[in-house]
Amino acid sequence: MLPWRKGFIGGFLVAACLALSAGPVSAHPHVWIDLRSTLLFNDRGEITGLDIHWAFDEFYSLYVVERIDPDGDGKGDRKALVDLAAQSIKELKDYRYFTFASSDGKAVPYGTVETFDADIKDGRFIMTFTLPFAEPVDPRESAFTYAAYDPSYYIEIVHAEGGGVEFAGTGATGCASRVEEPDPSIEQVSLAAALDRNQTAASGFGAFFAETVHVTCG
């Protein structure tokens, strides 16, 4: 098991067990996240980071709620939620927070994630965080893209229905986004279908199933 599965992702193993009664024991992914992302612009038209909003599927959310909502009011213990978000952010750092931004094909360096939160809404576990870039990126001077995925494809991350991509900041005027759908090969789909919940795909496998957001600014 990869180290980061011991904490944040370790709970997904329990959630996967809950799902077994509703489906087969094989095939990746086992956990699903609906993504909403907001590109943050400064007044010079540069991208300074991303606001990330994750809504987890009902199985993992049930696992979380059962452990942090002792009074059963559906809201969860506030401190437990924040502690879970903090631990999650810490463990995800080595995996670029499952968010892979690039400028002209080169990885965009990140700063330190200091703003994050967690909540339970409509029975789903929600985690949000702001991912700052170490240096602003000018999408008018370089090709800017980003993709969100778990490298092992144990978790699938897709944009929420309706796109899930927004802009914030006056510098975003004249900018647009396009979500490129993944196009995995038959062999890659077959491999994903053959992996059970205790197996891990090669690192980077999830990229084949990831949506890629292209940002252009006129």
C-alpha positions in Angstrom: 0.0 0.0 0.0 1.3 3.4 -0.9 2.1 5.6 2.2 -0.6 8.2 1.6 -3.3 5.4 1.7 -2.6 5.0 5.4 -4.4 8.2 6.3 -6.6 10.3 4.0 -7.0 7.6 1.3 -7.0 4.7 3.9 -10.6 5.5 4.5 -11.4 4.8 0.9 -10.7 1.1 1.5 -13.5 1.0 4.0 -15.8 2.9 1.7 -14.9 0.4 -1.1 -16.0 -2.4 1.2 -19.4 -0.7 1.7 -19.7 -0.6 -2.1 -19.1 -4.3 -2.6 -22.7 -5.3 -1.9 -23.7 -2.9 -4.8 -21.2 -4.0 -7.4 -18.3 -6.3 -8.4 -15.1 -6.5 -6.3 -12.9 -5.6 -9.3 -12.3 -2.6 -11.5 -10.9 0.8 -10.8 -11.9 3.4 -9.7 -13.5 2.7 -6.3 -14.1 6.2 -5.1 -15.5 9.2 -7.0 -15.1 12.9 -6.6 -17.2 15.6 -8.3 -14.8 18.5 -8.9 -15.4 22.2 -9.2 -12.4 24.4 -9.8 -12.0 28.2 -9.9 -9.0 29.8 -11.6 -7.7 32.8 -9.5 -6.5 35.8 -11.5 -4.7 38.9 -10.4 -5.4 42.3 -11.9 -2.6 41.8 -14.4 -4.4 38.9 -16.0 -2.1 36.2 -14.5 -3.3 33.0 -12.8 -2.2 32.9 -9.2 -3.7 29.6 -8.2 -6.8 27.4 -8.0 -9.7 27.1 -5.6 -10.6 23.4 -5.5 -14.0 22.0 -4.4 -14.3 18.2 -4.0 -17.6 16.5 -3.3 -17.1 12.8 -2.5 -19.4 10.0 -3.5 -22.0 8.7 -1.1 -20.1 5.6 0.0 -17.0 7.5 1.2 -19.2 10.2 2.6 -21.1 7.6 4.6 -17.8 6.4 6.0 -16.9 10.0 7.1 -20.3 10.8 8.5 -20.4 7.7 10.7 -17.1 8.7 12.3 -17.5 12.4 12.7 -21.2 12.8 13.3 -21.9 11.1 16.7 -25.1 13.0 17.3 -26.5 12.1 13.9 -27.5 15.6 12.9 -25.9 15.2 9.4 -23.4 18.1 10.0 -20.6 16.3 11.7 -18.3 17.4 14.4 -16.6 20.7 13.3 -13.2 20.0 14.8 -13.1 16.5 13.4 -13.9 17.8 9.9 -11.2 20.4 10.0 -8.7 17.9 11.4 -9.5 15.5 8.5 -9.0 18.3 6.0 -5.7 19.3 7.5 -4.4 15.7 7.5 -5.6 15.2 3.9 -3.8 18.3 2.7 -0.6 17.2 4.5 -0.7 13.8 2.9 -1.7 15.0 -0.6 1.2 17.5 -0.9 3.6 14.8 -2.2 1.0 14.0 -5.0 0.6 17.6 -6.1 -2.8 17.6 -4.4 -4.1 15.4 -7.3 -4.0 18.6 -9.3 -1.5 18.8 -12.1 -1.1 22.3 -13.6 1.4 23.0 -16.4 2.6 25.9 -18.5 4.0 25.1 -21.9 4.1 21.5 -20.9 6.2 22.2 -17.7 4.8 21.5 -14.2 3.7 24.7 -12.4 5.4 24.9 -9.0 3.0 25.3 -6.1 3.2 27.3 -2.9 2.0 26.1 0.5 -1.7 25.3 0.9 -2.8 27.2 4.0 -6.5 27.8 3.2 -8.7 24.7 3.4 -12.0 23.5 4.9 -14.4 20.6 5.1 -18.1 20.1 5.5 -21.0 17.7 5.1 -23.7 18.9 2.7 -26.7 16.9 1.5 -25.1 13.7 2.9 -21.8 14.3 1.0 -18.4 15.0 2.4 -17.0 18.2 0.9 -13.4 19.3 1.0 -12.2 22.7 -0.3 -8.7 24.2 -0.5 -6.9 27.0 -2.2 -3.8 25.8 -4.2 -1.5 28.8 -4.7 1.2 28.9 -7.4 4.7 29.7 -6.4 4.8 32.3 -9.2 1.9 33.7 -11.3 1.4 32.3 -14.7 0.4 34.4 -17.7 -2.0 32.4 -19.9 -1.5 34.9 -22.7 2.2 34.1 -23.0 2.1 30.4 -22.5 -0.2 27.4 -22.9 -1.8 26.7 -19.6 -3.6 23.5 -18.7 -4.4 21.5 -15.6 -5.8 18.0 -14.9 -7.1 16.5 -11.7 -6.5 12.8 -11.0 -5.3 10.2 -8.6 -2.1 8.8 -10.2 -3.1 5.3 -9.3 -6.7 5.7 -10.5 -8.1 4.3 -7.3 -10.1 7.5 -7.2 -11.8 9.1 -10.2 -12.1 12.9 -10.2 -14.4 14.5 -12.8 -15.9 17.9 -13.2 -19.3 18.3 -11.8 -22.2 18.4 -14.2 -22.3 21.7 -16.0 -18.6 22.1 -16.3 -17.4 22.9 -12.9 -14.8 25.5 -14.1 -15.0 29.1 -13.1 -12.9 32.2 -13.1 -12.3 34.8 -10.3 -10.7 38.2 -10.4 -10.9 41.2 -12.8 -7.9 39.9 -14.7 -10.0 37.0 -16.1 -11.7 39.2 -18.6 -11.4 37.7 -22.1 -10.4 34.3 -20.8 -12.2 31.0 -21.6 -11.8 27.3 -20.6 -12.3 24.1 -22.5 -12.5 20.7 -20.8 -10.9 17.9 -22.9 -12.4 14.5 -22.2 -10.0 11.6 -21.7 -9.4 9.0 -24.4 -7.9 5.9 -22.9 -7.0 3.0 -25.1 -8.9 -0.3 -25.0 -5.9 -1.8 -23.2 -5.9 0.8 -20.5 -9.6 0.4 -19.9 -9.2 -3.4 -19.7 -6.3 -3.0 -17.2 -8.4 -0.7 -15.0 -11.3 -3.2 -15.1 -8.9 -6.0 -14.1 -7.6 -4.3 -10.9 -9.4 -5.1 -7.7 -9.7 -2.9 -4.6 -6.4 -4.3 -3.1 -4.3 -3.6 -6.2 -2.6 -0.4 -7.3 -2.0 0.6 -10.9 1.4 2.0 -11.9 2.0 5.6 -10.8 0.6 8.0 -13.5 -2.0 5.5 -14.7 -4.8 7.8 -13.7 -3.7 10.5 -16.2 -5.1 8.3 -19.0 -8.6 8.8 -17.5 -8.3 12.5 -16.5 -10.1 15.5 -17.9 -7.8 18.3 -19.0 -8.7 21.9 -18.7 -7.3 24.3 -21.4 -7.3 28.0 -20.6 -7.0 30.6 -23.3 -7.1 34.4 -22.9 -7.6 36.9 -25.7 
